[in-house]
Structure formats: structure tokens, C-alpha cells
């Protein structure tokens, strides 16, 4: 099953093509997320993220409720999977 997981935008920047990207925190685990579908989102906002794309804004209280529920269900394990930019460099 695919889930939309709420997270808080910590930082917004634009890539070389002008695409809006954000660093989003999911209870302390941060991931790079495409913000193209939520151009109104700002730093500090909560967004629902599905497969690397923020698909909507959500208020903070609702974000915490959903995240807690997903955590209880054990549906957040994939957040701990390192992303290519997070993997340690080979020595």
C-alpha cells in the first residue's frame, strides 16, 4: 500500500531547472521532497508526501495525528532507508 506521510518543511530551494525542492522532516528523519505540486507551501508548513512529492498542505495538529497513527501501525519503516544523497561515501 502506498501512503502519504506528513512532514514539516525545513528548507526550500530551487534545483538547476527551477524546480522547487524542500528538505522535509518526518519526526527527525529528513528527506528531499519535490514541492512542485504545492507551490504555496512555505518553510514551517506541513505537507503530505507521497513517493517523494508533496501533494498537499496539512495543518500541524492533523499532521501529528496522522504521523502518530502511521507510527502505531508500523508503516514508517521506509523513512529509515538512506537516500542516494544520504549514503556514506565509499572509502
DRENTORKOL-3810 file (N, C-alpha, C; in nm, 4 decimals):
REM DRENTORKOL-3810
@n.u->0.0845; n.v->-0.1172; n.w->0.0000; ca.u->0.0000; ca.v->0.0000; ca.w->0.0000; c.u->0.0893; c.v->0.1238; c.w->0.0000
@n.u->0.0516; n.v->0.2221; n.w->-0.0755; ca.u->0.1239; ca.v->0.3495; ca.w->-0.0793; c.u->0.0570; c.v->0.4471; c.w->0.0163
@n.u->0.1385; n.v->0.5183; n.w->0.0915; ca.u->0.0874; ca.v->0.6113; ca.w->0.1906; c.u->0.1377; c.v->0.7519; c.w->0.1652
@n.u->0.0585; n.v->0.8484; n.w->0.2061; ca.u->0.1027; ca.v->0.9863; ca.w->0.2114; c.u->0.1401; c.v->1.0145; c.w->0.3553
@n.u->0.2628; n.v->1.0565; n.w->0.3791; ca.u->0.3140; ca.v->1.0775; ca.w->0.5142; c.u->0.3350; c.v->1.2267; c.w->0.5374
@n.u->0.2852; n.v->1.2791; n.w->0.6510; ca.u->0.3033; ca.v->1.4221; ca.w->0.6785; c.u->0.4439; c.v->1.4534; c.w->0.7287
@n.u->0.4956; n.v->1.5674; n.w->0.6849; ca.u->0.6254; ca.v->1.6147; ca.w->0.7303; c.u->0.6291; c.v->1.7664; c.w->0.7276
@n.u->0.7273; n.v->1.8227; n.w->0.7978; ca.u->0.7401; ca.v->1.9687; ca.w->0.8058; c.u->0.8542; c.v->2.0165; c.w->0.7172
@n.u->0.8260; n.v->2.1194; n.w->0.6394; ca.u->0.9279; ca.v->2.1779; ca.w->0.5513; c.u->1.0279; c.v->2.2572; c.w->0.6346
@n.u->1.1551; n.v->2.2194; n.w->0.6224; ca.u->1.2618; ca.v->2.2876; ca.w->0.6948; c.u->1.3331; c.v->2.3905; c.w->0.6089
@n.u->1.3381; n.v->2.3630; n.w->0.4786; ca.u->1.4137; ca.v->2.4486; ca.w->0.3872; c.u->1.3576; c.v->2.4316; c.w->0.2463
@n.u->1.3578; n.v->2.5399; n.w->0.1700; ca.u->1.3131; ca.v->2.5347; ca.w->0.0307; c.u->1.4231; c.v->2.5924; c.w->-0.0569
@n.u->1.4499; n.v->2.5233; n.w->-0.1678; ca.u->1.5463; ca.v->2.5736; ca.w->-0.2650; c.u->1.4993; c.v->2.5314; c.w->-0.4035
@n.u->1.5629; n.v->2.5845; n.w->-0.5055; ca.u->1.5281; ca.v->2.5505; ca.w->-0.6434; c.u->1.6461; c.v->2.4796; c.w->-0.7069
@n.u->1.6171; n.v->2.3718; n.w->-0.7798; ca.u->1.7251; ca.v->2.2995; ca.w->-0.8458; c.u->1.7666; c.v->2.3731; c.w->-0.9736
@n.u->1.8577; n.v->2.3148; n.w->-1.0480; ca.u->1.9116; ca.v->2.3792; ca.w->-1.1683; c.u->1.8049; c.v->2.4082; c.w->-1.2735
@n.u->1.6949; n.v->2.3323; n.w->-1.2717; ca.u->1.5858; ca.v->2.3535; ca.w->-1.3677; c.u->1.4775; c.v->2.4469; c.w->-1.3145
@n.u->1.4974; n.v->2.4981; n.w->-1.1915; ca.u->1.3990; ca.v->2.5870; ca.w->-1.1314; c.u->1.2903; c.v->2.5145; c.w->-1.0552
@n.u->1.3026; n.v->2.3823; n.w->-1.0399; ca.u->1.2047; ca.v->2.3016; ca.w->-0.9668; c.u->1.2170; c.v->2.3306; c.w->-0.8180
@n.u->1.1059; n.v->2.3537; n.w->-0.7527; ca.u->1.1038; ca.v->2.3808; ca.w->-0.6102; c.u->1.1211; c.v->2.2497; c.w->-0.5327
@n.u->1.2270; n.v->2.2449; n.w->-0.4524; ca.u->1.2579; ca.v->2.1267; ca.w->-0.3722; c.u->1.2670; c.v->2.1693; c.w->-0.2262
@n.u->1.2357; n.v->2.0768; n.w->-0.1379; ca.u->1.2420; ca.v->2.1097; ca.w->0.0034; c.u->1.3053; c.v->1.9990; c.w->0.0847
@n.u->1.3662; n.v->2.0388; n.w->0.1948; ca.u->1.4144; ca.v->1.9429; ca.w->0.2937; c.u->1.3018; c.v->1.9331; c.w->0.3948
@n.u->1.2457; n.v->1.8113; n.w->0.4097; ca.u->1.1273; ca.v->1.7895; ca.w->0.4922; c.u->1.1619; c.v->1.6940; c.w->0.6051
@n.u->1.1158; n.v->1.7263; n.w->0.7262; ca.u->1.1407; ca.v->1.6438; ca.w->0.8439; c.u->1.0188; c.v->1.5591; c.w->0.8753
@n.u->1.0441; n.v->1.4298; n.w->0.8912; ca.u->0.9426; ca.v->1.3345; ca.w->0.9338; c.u->0.9849; c.v->1.2857; c.w->1.0716
@n.u->0.9471; n.v->1.3594; n.w->1.1753; ca.u->0.9846; ca.v->1.3258; ca.w->1.3139; c.u->1.1355; c.v->1.3072; c.w->1.3283
@n.u->1.2126; n.v->1.3970; n.w->1.2684; ca.u->1.3575; ca.v->1.3943; ca.w->1.2831; c.u->1.4324; c.v->1.3313; c.w->1.1677
@n.u->1.3657; n.v->1.2548; n.w->1.0843; ca.u->1.4284; ca.v->1.1977; ca.w->0.9648; c.u->1.4008; c.v->1.2940; c.w->0.8508
@n.u->1.5067; n.v->1.3439; n.w->0.7860; ca.u->1.4859; ca.v->1.4420; ca.w->0.6799; c.u->1.5069; c.v->1.3787; c.w->0.5423
@n.u->1.4263; n.v->1.4238; n.w->0.4478; ca.u->1.4319; ca.v->1.3760; ca.w->0.3103; c.u->1.4154; c.v->1.4951; c.w->0.2166
@n.u->1.4728; n.v->1.4847; n.w->0.0962; ca.u->1.4491; ca.v->1.5830; ca.w->-0.0089; c.u->1.3159; c.v->1.5498; c.w->-0.0749
@n.u->1.2324; n.v->1.6498; n.w->-0.0939; ca.u->1.0977; ca.v->1.6315; ca.w->-0.1471; c.u->1.0722; c.v->1.7353; c.w->-0.2559
@n.u->1.0068; n.v->1.6937; n.w->-0.3613; ca.u->0.9667; ca.v->1.7858; ca.w->-0.4670; c.u->0.8432; c.v->1.8630; c.w->-0.4210
@n.u->0.8473; n.v->1.9944; n.w->-0.4313; ca.u->0.7362; ca.v->2.0795; ca.w->-0.3876; c.u->0.6585; c.v->2.1399; c.w->-0.5045
@n.u->0.6798; n.v->2.0870; n.w->-0.6246; ca.u->0.6172; ca.v->2.1437; ca.w->-0.7449; c.u->0.4647; c.v->2.1435; c.w->-0.7370
@n.u->0.4060; n.v->2.0434; n.w->-0.6720; ca.u->0.2595; ca.v->2.0345; ca.w->-0.6636; c.u->0.2012; c.v->2.1203; c.w->-0.5516
@n.u->0.2879; n.v->2.1783; n.w->-0.4685; ca.u->0.2429; ca.v->2.2629; ca.w->-0.3577; c.u->0.3196; c.v->2.3953; c.w->-0.3595
@n.u->0.3029; n.v->2.4748; n.w->-0.4658; ca.u->0.3818; ca.v->2.5982; ca.w->-0.4775; c.u->0.3521; c.v->2.7000; c.w->-0.3671
@n.u->0.2378; n.v->2.6866; n.w->-0.3004; ca.u->0.2020; ca.v->2.7783; ca.w->-0.1919; c.u->0.2697; c.v->2.7441; c.w->-0.0597
@n.u->0.3323; n.v->2.6263; n.w->-0.0513; ca.u->0.3955; ca.v->2.5807; ca.w->0.0735; c.u->0.5167; c.v->2.6667; c.w->0.1074
@n.u->0.5338; n.v->2.6901; n.w->0.2370; ca.u->0.6438; ca.v->2.7719; ca.w->0.2876; c.u->0.7178; c.v->2.6966; c.w->0.3963
@n.u->0.8384; n.v->2.7431; n.w->0.4295; ca.u->0.9143; ca.v->2.6850; ca.w->0.5397; c.u->0.8276; c.v->2.6896; c.w->0.6655
@n.u->0.8216; n.v->2.5771; n.w->0.7359; ca.u->0.7408; ca.v->2.5667; ca.w->0.8574; c.u->0.6073; c.v->2.4991; c.w->0.8333
@n.u->0.5609; n.v->2.4985; n.w->0.7085; ca.u->0.4347; ca.v->2.4319; ca.w->0.6755; c.u->0.4513; c.v->2.2808; c.w->0.6834
@n.u->0.3389; n.v->2.2135; n.w->0.7044; ca.u->0.3333; ca.v->2.0679; ca.w->0.6985; c.u->0.2707; c.v->2.0288; c.w->0.5656
@n.u->0.3294; n.v->1.9251; n.w->0.5037; ca.u->0.2792; ca.v->1.8756; ca.w->0.3761; c.u->0.2631; c.v->1.7239; c.w->0.3846
@n.u->0.1724; n.v->1.6710; n.w->0.3040; ca.u->0.1576; ca.v->1.5265; ca.w->0.2901; c.u->0.2453; c.v->1.4859; c.w->0.1724
@n.u->0.3361; n.v->1.3900; n.w->0.1949; ca.u->0.4328; ca.v->1.3484; ca.w->0.0938; c.u->0.4025; c.v->1.2058; c.w->0.0494
@n.u->0.3960; n.v->1.1893; n.w->-0.0815; ca.u->0.3723; ca.v->1.0580; ca.w->-0.1417; c.u->0.4787; c.v->1.0347; c.w->-0.2478
@n.u->0.5548; n.v->0.9279; n.w->-0.2353; ca.u->0.6652; ca.v->0.8916; ca.w->-0.3251; c.u->0.7537; c.v->1.0107; c.w->-0.3634
@n.u->0.7931; n.v->1.0879; n.w->-0.2654; ca.u->0.8865; ca.v->1.1965; ca.w->-0.2886; c.u->0.8280; c.v->1.3280; c.w->-0.3342
@n.u->0.6954; n.v->1.3356; n.w->-0.3450; ca.u->0.6283; ca.v->1.4585; ca.w->-0.3877; c.u->0.5332; c.v->1.5067; c.w->-0.2784
@n.u->0.5420; n.v->1.6341; n.w->-0.2432; ca.u->0.4433; ca.v->1.6935; ca.w->-0.1530; c.u->0.3159; c.v->1.7122; c.w->-0.2355
@n.u->0.2055; n.v->1.6520; n.w->-0.1903; ca.u->0.0821; ca.v->1.6567; ca.w->-0.2691; c.u->-0.0226; c.v->1.7501; c.w->-0.2109
@n.u->-0.0065; n.v->1.7915; n.w->-0.0847; ca.u->-0.0987; ca.v->1.8893; ca.w->-0.0265; c.u->-0.0413; c.v->1.9421; c.w->0.1037
@n.u->-0.0906; n.v->2.0590; n.w->0.1431; ca.u->-0.0577; ca.v->2.1126; ca.w->0.2754; c.u->-0.1558; c.v->2.0556; c.w->0.3750
@n.u->-0.1140; n.v->2.0511; n.w->0.5017; ca.u->-0.1979; ca.v->1.9981; ca.w->0.6091; c.u->-0.1662; c.v->2.0780; c.w->0.7350
@n.u->-0.2657; n.v->2.0963; n.w->0.8237; ca.u->-0.2350; ca.v->2.1738; ca.w->0.9439; c.u->-0.1556; c.v->2.0881; c.w->1.0432
@n.u->-0.0854; n.v->2.1538; n.w->1.1337; ca.u->0.0072; ca.v->2.0871; ca.w->1.2244; c.u->-0.0592; c.v->1.9812; c.w->1.3110
@n.u->-0.1746; n.v->2.0113; n.w->1.3690; ca.u->-0.2425; ca.v->1.9145; ca.w->1.4551; c.u->-0.2788; c.v->1.7877; c.w->1.3792
@n.u->-0.3329; n.v->1.8045; n.w->1.2595; ca.u->-0.3705; ca.v->1.6885; ca.w->1.1777; c.u->-0.2457; c.v->1.6101; c.w->1.1365
@n.u->-0.1384; n.v->1.6797; n.w->1.1047; ca.u->-0.0133; ca.v->1.6127; ca.w->1.0669; c.u->0.0366; c.v->1.5238; c.w->1.1799
@n.u->0.0342; n.v->1.5749; n.w->1.3031; ca.u->0.0801; ca.v->1.4956; ca.w->1.4176; c.u->-0.0101; c.v->1.3748; c.w->1.4411
@n.u->-0.1405; n.v->1.3920; n.w->1.4283; ca.u->-0.2337; ca.v->1.2798; ca.w->1.4458; c.u->-0.2070; c.v->1.1698; c.w->1.3436
@n.u->-0.1936; n.v->1.2083; n.w->1.2170; ca.u->-0.1711; ca.v->1.1102; ca.w->1.1102; c.u->-0.0369; c.v->1.0407; c.w->1.1304
@n.u->0.0678; n.v->1.1168; n.w->1.1610; ca.u->0.2002; ca.v->1.0584; ca.w->1.1788; c.u->0.1992; c.v->0.9590; c.w->1.2946
@n.u->0.1372; n.v->0.9967; n.w->1.4058; ca.u->0.1288; ca.v->0.9071; ca.w->1.5219; c.u->0.0547; c.v->0.7788; c.w->1.4872
@n.u->-0.0530; n.v->0.7913; n.w->1.4126; ca.u->-0.1309; ca.v->0.6751; ca.w->1.3712; c.u->-0.0481; c.v->0.5831; c.w->1.2813
@n.u->0.0229; n.v->0.6394; n.w->1.1841; ca.u->0.1071; ca.v->0.5599; ca.w->1.0956; c.u->0.2183; c.v->0.4913; c.w->1.1730
@n.u->0.2729; n.v->0.5607; n.w->1.2723; ca.u->0.3782; ca.v->0.5030; ca.w->1.3555; c.u->0.3246; c.v->0.3835; c.w->1.4350
@n.u->0.2052; n.v->0.3975; n.w->1.4926; ca.u->0.1424; ca.v->0.2873; ca.w->1.5659; c.u->0.1206; c.v->0.1654; c.w->1.4767
@n.u->0.0875; n.v->0.1896; n.w->1.3507; ca.u->0.0626; ca.v->0.0813; ca.w->1.2558; c.u->0.1918; c.v->0.0194; c.w->1.2026
@n.u->0.3072; n.v->0.0806; n.w->1.2317; ca.u->0.4339; ca.v->0.0303; ca.w->1.1823; c.u->0.4553; c.v->0.0571; c.w->1.0350
@n.u->0.3967; n.v->0.1648; n.w->0.9842; ca.u->0.4027; ca.v->0.1963; ca.w->0.8414; c.u->0.5100; c.v->0.2985; c.w->0.8055
@n.u->0.6028; n.v->0.3270; n.w->0.8970; ca.u->0.7010; ca.v->0.4319; ca.w->0.8695; c.u->0.8435; c.v->0.3793; c.w->0.8532
@n.u->0.8611; n.v->0.2481; n.w->0.8463; ca.u->0.9955; ca.v->0.1897; ca.w->0.8372; c.u->1.0723; c.v->0.2393; c.w->0.7153
@n.u->1.0035; n.v->0.2659; n.w->0.6050; ca.u->1.0731; ca.v->0.3090; ca.w->0.4832; c.u->1.1401; c.v->0.4450; c.w->0.4992
@n.u->1.1023; n.v->0.5223; n.w->0.5995; ca.u->1.1668; ca.v->0.6516; ca.w->0.6198; c.u->1.3129; c.v->0.6357; c.w->0.6602
@n.u->1.3483; n.v->0.5208; n.w->0.7183; ca.u->1.4862; ca.v->0.4976; ca.w->0.7614; c.u->1.5768; c.v->0.4486; c.w->0.6495
@n.u->1.5233; n.v->0.4282; n.w->0.5292; ca.u->1.6041; ca.v->0.3830; ca.w->0.4164; c.u->1.6852; c.v->0.5017; c.w->0.3655
@n.u->1.8187; n.v->0.4893; n.w->0.3636; ca.u->1.9007; ca.v->0.6017; ca.w->0.3160; c.u->1.8707; c.v->0.6351; c.w->0.1699
@n.u->1.8694; n.v->0.7620; n.w->0.1394; ca.u->1.8531; ca.v->0.8094; ca.w->0.0030; c.u->1.9912; c.v->0.8206; c.w->-0.0593
@n.u->2.0026; n.v->0.8196; n.w->-0.1932; ca.u->2.1347; ca.v->0.8256; ca.w->-0.2565; c.u->2.2225; c.v->0.9391; c.w->-0.2054
@n.u->2.1651; n.v->1.0553; n.w->-0.1792; ca.u->2.2451; ca.v->1.1691; ca.w->-0.1306; c.u->2.2808; c.v->1.1550; c.w->0.0165
@n.u->2.2208; n.v->1.0581; n.w->0.0876; ca.u->2.2466; ca.v->1.0403; ca.w->0.2295; c.u->2.3440; c.v->0.9262; c.w->0.2581
@n.u->2.3725; n.v->0.8423; n.w->0.1577; ca.u->2.4584; ca.v->0.7268; ca.w->0.1779; c.u->2.6025; c.v->0.7729; c.w->0.1978
@n.u->2.6729; n.v->0.7076; n.w->0.2901; ca.u->2.8139; ca.v->0.7459; ca.w->0.3114; c.u->2.8979; c.v->0.7146; c.w->0.1882
@n.u->2.9960; n.v->0.7980; n.w->0.1650; ca.u->3.0861; ca.v->0.7792; ca.w->0.0511; c.u->3.1740; c.v->0.6573; c.w->0.0741
@n.u->3.2010; n.v->0.5813; n.w->-0.0325; ca.u->3.2881; ca.v->0.4646; ca.w->-0.0232; c.u->3.4314; c.v->0.5102; c.w->0.0010
@n.u->3.5031; n.v->0.4335; n.w->0.0848; ca.u->3.6416; ca.v->0.4730; ca.w->0.1115; c.u->3.7400; c.v->0.3756; c.w->0.0544
END
